[in-house]
Amino acid sequence: MMPSPESPAGAGDNAEHPDLAVPRILGDFEALAKVIPESRGALWKLAEPGRQLDANLVHLPPGQHVVTHAEPDLDVLLLVVAGDGILGTTGHALQLAKGTILWLPHGSSRSLAAGDDGLSYLTVHGRRPGMRIKSRHEVVGADPT
């Protein structure tokens, strides 16, 4: 999705650029959905400066999957926007269809498998803080000597 012509340009956070702290259109999902490729991966990412959220529109072609994993720190909201598939979770599988909204609590284990029509979904979660180098004393279990 391309930013709209009304989107202000600039970089940095909202405190440095107050013009970024206004609602704006980020693109047109219906137009993007019409060109979902057969390639796997992120079709769109929220990349606005100063944001507190991360969001991704991801597409898995038919038969493709995301291996079992867990997100230890962040809850994730997942909205199926096209296709179908299965969410594997501890002990059972959940059928996914267009319009399904899932809450994936932090720490939960899950996998995704696309159905015959592929699977496209939007994920939304809090933005991860940038990486920073910790001192030896900040590292859990580090020897303070």
GITA-V539153 format. One record per residue. N is the residue number from 0. RES is the residue in three letters. SS is DSSP state (~ for helix, > for strand, _ for the rest). D_FIRST is the distance of its C-alpha to the first C-alpha in Angstrom with 1 decimal. Layout:
n=[N/N]
res=[RES/RES]
ss=[SS/SS]
d_first=[D_FIRST/D_FIRST]
//
This chain:
n=[0/1/2/3/4/5/6/7/8/9/10/11/12/13/14/15/16/17/18/19/20/21/22/23/24/25/26/27/28/29/30/31/32/33/34/35/36/37/38/39/40/41/42/43/44/45/46/47/48/49/50/51/52/53/54/55/56/57/58/59/60/61/62/63/64/65/66/67/68/69/70/71/72/73/74/75/76/77/78/79/80/81/82/83/84/85/86/87/88/89/90/91/92/93/94/95/96/97/98/99/100/101/102/103/104/105/106/107/108/109/110/111/112/113/114/115/116/117/118/119/120/121/122/123/124/125/126/127/128/129/130/131/132/133/134/135/136/137/138/139/140/141/142/143/144]
res=[MET/MET/PRO/SER/PRO/GLU/SER/PRO/ALA/GLY/ALA/GLY/ASP/ASN/ALA/GLU/HIS/PRO/ASP/LEU/ALA/VAL/PRO/ARG/ILE/LEU/GLY/ASP/PHE/GLU/ALA/LEU/ALA/LYS/VAL/ILE/PRO/GLU/SER/ARG/GLY/ALA/LEU/TRP/LYS/LEU/ALA/GLU/PRO/GLY/ARG/GLN/LEU/ASP/ALA/ASN/LEU/VAL/HIS/LEU/PRO/PRO/GLY/GLN/HIS/VAL/VAL/THR/HIS/ALA/GLU/PRO/ASP/LEU/ASP/VAL/LEU/LEU/LEU/VAL/VAL/ALA/GLY/ASP/GLY/ILE/LEU/GLY/THR/THR/GLY/HIS/ALA/LEU/GLN/LEU/ALA/LYS/GLY/THR/ILE/LEU/TRP/LEU/PRO/HIS/GLY/SER/SER/ARG/SER/LEU/ALA/ALA/GLY/ASP/ASP/GLY/LEU/SER/TYR/LEU/THR/VAL/HIS/GLY/ARG/ARG/PRO/GLY/MET/ARG/ILE/LYS/SER/ARG/HIS/GLU/VAL/VAL/GLY/ALA/ASP/PRO/THR]
ss=[_/_/_/_/_/_/_/_/_/_/_/_/_/_/_/_/_/~/~/~/_/_/_/_/_/_/_/_/~/~/~/~/~/_/_/_/_/_/_/_/>/>/>/>/>/_/_/_/_/_/_/_/>/>/>/>/>/>/>/>/_/_/_/_/>/>/>/>/>/>/_/_/_/_/_/>/>/>/>/>/>/>/>/>/>/>/>/>/>/_/_/>/>/>/>/>/>/_/_/_/>/>/>/>/_/_/_/_/>/>/>/>/>/>/>/>/>/>/>/>/>/>/>/>/>/>/_/_/_/_/_/_/_/_/_/_/_/_/_/_/_/_/_/_/_]
d_first=[0.0/3.7/6.5/8.9/12.2/13.9/12.5/15.5/15.6/17.7/18.4/20.6/21.2/21.6/25.4/25.2/22.6/23.4/20.9/18.1/19.8/18.5/16.1/13.0/10.0/6.8/4.8/6.5/7.2/10.0/8.5/6.6/10.0/11.9/11.0/11.7/13.8/17.2/16.5/16.6/14.5/11.3/8.2/6.1/8.4/9.3/10.7/12.1/15.8/18.5/16.8/19.1/16.7/14.7/12.2/10.9/9.8/12.5/14.0/17.8/19.4/22.7/25.4/23.3/23.8/23.3/26.7/28.5/27.5/27.9/26.0/29.0/27.7/24.7/24.4/21.2/19.8/18.4/17.1/17.4/14.8/16.3/19.4/22.2/23.9/26.3/26.1/29.2/30.8/34.3/36.8/34.6/31.5/29.2/27.8/24.2/22.8/19.9/20.1/22.0/21.5/23.1/24.4/25.0/27.6/27.9/30.5/29.9/29.9/27.5/26.3/23.8/24.6/22.6/24.6/25.3/21.9/19.9/18.2/14.6/14.5/12.9/15.1/15.8/18.7/20.3/19.3/21.8/24.0/24.1/26.8/30.2/33.5/36.1/39.8/42.2/43.4/40.0/39.5/40.7/43.9/44.5/48.1/48.6/51.5]
//
